Amino acid sequence: MRQPRIAITSGDPAGIGPEIMARAAEVLWPRISAGELSLVLVGSAAAHSRSLAALGLHVRARLLTGSAAHEPQPGLTFIDVDPMQADVPTGQSTAAGGKIAYDAIAAAVKLASSGAADAICTGPISKEALNLAGHHYSGHTELLADLTDARDSVMLLAHGNMRVSHVTTHIALQDVPGRVTPQRISRVVALTDGALRTLGLERRKIAIAALNPHAGEGGLFGRQDIDIVEPTIRALRDEGFDVEGPVPGDTVFVKLRARQFDAVVAMYHDQGHIPVKLLGFSVDEKTGRWEALSGVNVTLGLPIIRTSVDHGTAFDIAGRGIASETSLIEAVELAVAMSRA
């Protein structure tokens, strides 16, 4: 079996992305040197070198330029998208940082689309910086859909058995009800079911979270769950999907954690993100700071495999050498598993 080749983007160089990418490469080096895994790091070589020096790490990647960057060899390599070494202040959203982040993502997508990489794993970006650089997207999901000419992609968060996909993500809450349609719900369920199959789950029981409190309480709190969600669930069952709902949002994630379900379809961003991140964050009770975050973000419905860290740029701790690589390593592991399915 050919060793999987995963392209990792560092995200915004002003954040913790370069640091956690360097740490992850160090942790995974034994597997790389044993020929079990290949990593292609994509980002600012200057920022990567600074991170290695600051952290006292010694694993060095081969720098690829020119045509070699399109066909990386096995092992640990680095594609530099910042040859002019732009001035990017640590901990700030800037157009320069946004450009580097975008260029790294675009380069990784090309690698995966051409077959030079089996999957991409993305570091955290600043949406503000991305837009300052002239790339007007609300996040990775929308950007990747555009770069791969894919539409109707789906965000899925995974933390252990907590697997949550989303009907909507980066839109205003007031716009969510209009996006809750039978077509969109069906698309999300189909892609979620496919992801569970890829992960090797025989049982693929999916709960559909209610949009409104108490699933509308018989219409007192809105009729979307009654008029739209319930008929869609019946139709999905007729198609052979193991779905249940609408399950009120205040209990559905407890049932997921109790393994009554294998995944939940959330209706909007915070409904799905809050429970997963609450369980994923490790917080130091003495300082009140988070030490690590476990969890992975997956984009379903793309022609390539994409996983990501489940946290942001953490500008407040960037450059301090305390960021955890846990989520990034988990994202690499999931990318490997999905590429082998």
C-alpha positions in Angstrom: 0.0 0.0 0.0 1.4 3.4 -1.0 2.1 5.7 1.8 -0.5 8.5 2.1 0.7 12.0 1.1 -1.0 14.8 3.0 -0.6 18.5 2.1 -0.8 20.7 5.2 -1.4 24.5 4.9 -0.1 26.7 7.7 -3.0 29.1 7.6 -2.4 32.8 8.5 1.3 33.3 9.3 0.4 35.8 11.9 -1.4 33.2 14.0 -0.4 29.9 15.5 -0.6 28.0 12.2 3.2 27.9 11.5 3.9 26.9 15.1 1.5 24.0 15.2 2.5 22.9 11.7 6.2 22.7 12.9 5.2 20.8 16.0 3.1 18.4 14.1 5.9 17.6 11.7 8.2 16.9 14.6 5.7 14.6 16.3 4.9 12.7 13.0 8.6 12.5 11.9 9.1 8.9 13.1 6.3 7.8 10.8 7.6 9.9 8.0 11.2 8.6 8.4 9.8 5.0 8.5 8.1 5.5 5.2 4.6 5.3 6.6 3.5 8.8 5.8 4.5 11.8 3.6 3.7 15.4 4.4 3.9 18.4 2.1 4.0 21.6 4.2 2.6 24.6 2.3 3.0 28.2 3.5 5.7 30.8 4.3 9.1 29.2 4.5 10.3 32.2 6.5 7.5 31.9 9.1 8.2 28.1 9.3 11.9 28.7 9.9 11.1 31.2 12.6 8.8 28.7 14.3 11.4 26.0 14.2 14.0 28.3 15.8 11.7 29.6 18.5 10.5 26.1 19.4 13.9 24.5 19.3 12.8 21.9 16.7 15.2 20.2 14.4 13.1 18.4 11.8 13.8 20.1 8.5 11.7 19.7 5.3 13.2 19.8 1.8 12.3 23.1 0.2 10.6 22.6 -3.2 10.6 25.3 -5.9 9.7 25.5 -9.6 8.3 22.4 -11.3 9.4 20.2 -8.3 6.6 21.9 -6.2 4.0 20.3 -8.4 5.3 16.7 -7.8 6.5 16.4 -4.3 8.6 13.3 -3.5 7.9 11.0 -0.5 9.1 12.2 2.9 8.8 15.8 4.4 8.8 18.6 1.9 7.9 22.3 2.0 6.4 24.5 -0.7 7.0 28.2 -0.1 4.3 30.5 -1.3 6.0 33.6 0.2 9.3 33.8 -1.6 9.5 37.6 -1.1 9.1 37.1 2.7 6.3 39.6 3.3 6.3 41.6 6.5 3.4 40.0 8.5 3.1 41.3 12.1 2.4 38.6 14.6 -1.1 38.5 16.1 -2.7 40.9 13.5 -5.0 40.5 10.5 -3.3 41.9 7.5 -3.7 41.7 3.7 -0.2 40.2 3.5 -1.1 37.4 5.9 -4.4 36.8 4.1 -2.6 36.6 0.7 -0.2 34.0 2.1 -3.0 32.0 3.6 -5.0 32.0 0.3 -2.0 31.1 -1.8 -1.2 28.2 0.4 -4.7 26.8 0.2 -4.8 27.3 -3.6 -1.5 25.5 -4.0 -2.6 22.6 -1.8 -5.9 22.2 -3.7 -3.9 22.0 -6.9 -1.8 19.2 -5.4 -4.8 17.2 -4.4 -6.7 17.9 -7.6 -3.8 16.6 -9.7 -3.3 13.5 -7.5 0.1 14.7 -6.1 -1.5 14.7 -2.7 -4.1 12.3 -1.3 -5.7 14.9 0.9 -5.3 18.4 2.3 -5.3 19.5 5.9 -5.7 23.2 6.5 -4.4 25.4 9.3 -6.4 28.3 10.8 -7.1 31.4 8.7 -8.3 34.9 9.6 -11.5 35.6 7.6 -10.7 39.3 8.1 -7.2 39.0 6.6 -8.5 36.9 3.7 -11.0 39.6 2.8 -8.3 42.3 3.3 -6.3 40.5 0.7 -9.2 40.7 -1.8 -10.5 37.2 -1.4 -14.1 37.7 -0.3 -15.1 34.4 1.4 -16.7 33.8 4.7 -14.5 30.9 5.5 -12.5 27.8 4.3 -15.7 25.9 3.3 -16.8 28.5 0.8 -13.3 29.1 -0.5 -12.6 25.5 -1.1 -16.0 25.0 -2.8 -15.0 27.8 -5.2 -11.5 26.5 -5.9 -12.7 23.0 -6.6 -15.8 24.2 -8.6 -18.0 22.3 -6.1 -21.4 23.5 -4.9 -23.5 22.6 -1.9 -20.6 21.4 0.3 -21.2 20.5 3.9 -19.2 21.2 7.1 -18.8 18.3 9.5 -17.1 18.5 12.9 -15.7 15.4 14.5 -14.5 14.9 18.1 -14.5 11.2 19.1 -18.0 9.9 18.5 -19.3 13.5 18.3 -19.9 13.9 14.6 -21.9 17.0 13.6 -22.7 18.2 10.1 -24.4 21.5 9.3 -27.3 22.6 7.1 -26.0 26.2 7.3 -22.8 27.7 8.6 -21.5 31.2 8.0 -24.7 33.2 7.5 -26.7 35.5 9.8 -29.1 33.7 12.2 -32.0 35.6 10.7 -31.3 34.0 7.3 -31.2 30.4 8.6 -34.9 29.5 8.3 -34.9 30.3 4.6 -32.0 27.9 4.0 -33.7 25.0 5.7 -35.1 23.3 2.7 -35.9 19.6 1.9 -33.2 19.7 -0.8 -30.5 21.0 1.5 -31.4 18.7 4.4 -31.4 15.7 2.1 -28.0 16.7 0.7 -26.5 17.0 4.2 -27.9 13.7 5.3 -26.6 11.9 2.2 -23.1 13.3 2.6 -23.0 12.6 6.3 -24.1 9.0 5.7 -21.3 8.7 3.1 -18.7 10.1 5.5 -19.8 7.6 8.2 -19.5 4.8 5.7 -16.0 6.0 4.7 -15.1 5.9 8.4 -16.2 2.2 8.5 -19.4 2.5 10.6 -21.9 -0.2 10.0 -24.6 1.5 11.8 -25.2 5.0 10.5 -28.0 6.4 12.6 -28.4 10.2 12.0 -30.4 12.6 14.2 -31.8 15.8 12.6 -31.7 18.6 15.1 -34.8 20.7 15.4 -34.6 24.3 14.2 -36.9 25.7 16.8 -37.0 25.2 20.6 -38.9 22.0 21.4 -39.1 21.3 17.7 -41.7 24.1 17.5 -43.9 22.9 20.4 -46.7 22.0 18.1 -46.4 25.2 16.1 -46.2 27.6 19.0 -42.6 28.4 18.3 -42.5 28.1 14.5 -43.7 25.6 12.0 -40.5 24.8 10.0 -39.9 21.6 11.9 -43.4 20.4 11.3 -43.9 21.6 7.8 -40.4 21.1 6.3 -38.2 18.9 8.5 -40.7 16.1 9.4 -41.8 15.4 5.8 -38.2 15.4 4.7 -37.2 12.9 7.3 -40.1 10.6 6.2 -38.8 10.9 2.6 -35.3 10.1 3.6 -36.4 7.0 5.5 -38.2 5.8 2.4 -34.9 6.2 0.5 -33.2 3.9 3.1 -31.5 6.4 5.4 -31.5 5.7 9.1 -32.6 9.1 10.3 -34.6 10.4 13.3 -36.0 13.7 14.3 -36.5 16.5 14.5 -34.9 16.1 17.9 -34.9 19.2 20.1 -31.5 20.9 20.1 -31.1 20.9 23.9 -31.1 17.1 24.1 -29.9 15.8 20.7 -26.2 16.2 21.5 -26.5 14.4 24.9 -28.1 11.5 23.0 -25.2 11.7 20.5 -22.6 11.6 23.3 -24.5 8.6 24.7 -24.1 6.9 21.3 -27.8 6.7 20.6 -26.8 8.3 17.3 -23.7 8.2 15.1 -24.1 11.8 13.9 -26.2 14.8 14.2 -27.3 17.2 11.5 -27.4 20.7 13.0 -29.4 23.5 11.5 -26.9 26.4 12.0 -23.3 27.2 12.9 -23.5 27.7 16.7 -26.0 24.9 17.3 -23.5 22.4 16.0 -20.2 24.1 17.0 -20.8 24.9 20.6 -21.3 21.3 21.9 -18.4 19.9 19.9 -16.0 22.7 21.0 -17.2 22.6 24.6 -16.1 19.0 24.8 -13.0 19.5 22.7 -11.4 22.3 24.7 -9.0 21.6 27.5 -9.0 24.5 29.9 -6.4 25.3 32.6 -8.6 26.0 35.7 -5.9 28.1 37.3 -5.2 30.5 34.4 -8.6 30.2 32.6 -6.8 29.6 29.3 -7.3 26.8 26.9 -4.4 24.5 26.6 -5.5 22.3 23.7 -8.4 21.6 21.4 -9.3 18.2 20.2 -11.5 18.0 17.1 -11.4 18.1 13.4 -13.3 20.0 10.7 -14.1 18.1 7.5 -15.6 19.5 4.3 -17.9 17.0 2.6 -19.0 17.2 -1.0 -15.7 18.3 -2.5 -13.8 16.4 -5.2 -10.9 16.2 -2.8 -10.5 15.2 0.8 -10.1 18.1 3.2 -9.8 18.1 6.9 -8.8 21.0 9.2 -8.1 22.0 12.7 -11.2 22.9 14.7 -9.9 26.2 16.1 -8.9 29.7 14.9 -5.7 31.6 14.5 -5.4 32.3 18.3 -3.8 35.7 17.6 -3.7 36.3 21.4 -1.1 33.5 22.0 0.7 33.5 18.6 4.4 33.6 18.9 4.5 32.6 22.5 5.3 28.9 21.9 2.4 27.5 23.8 -0.1 26.5 21.1 -1.0 22.8 20.9 -0.7 20.7 17.8 -3.4 18.2 19.0 -6.2 19.2 16.6 -3.8 19.4 13.6 -2.5 15.9 14.2 -6.0 14.6 14.6 -6.9 16.3 11.3 -3.9 14.6 9.6 -4.9 11.2 11.0 -8.5 11.6 9.8 -7.2 12.7 6.4 -5.1 9.5 6.2 -8.0 7.3 7.2 -10.3 8.9 4.6 -7.7 8.7 1.9 -7.4 5.0 2.5 -11.1 4.2 2.4 
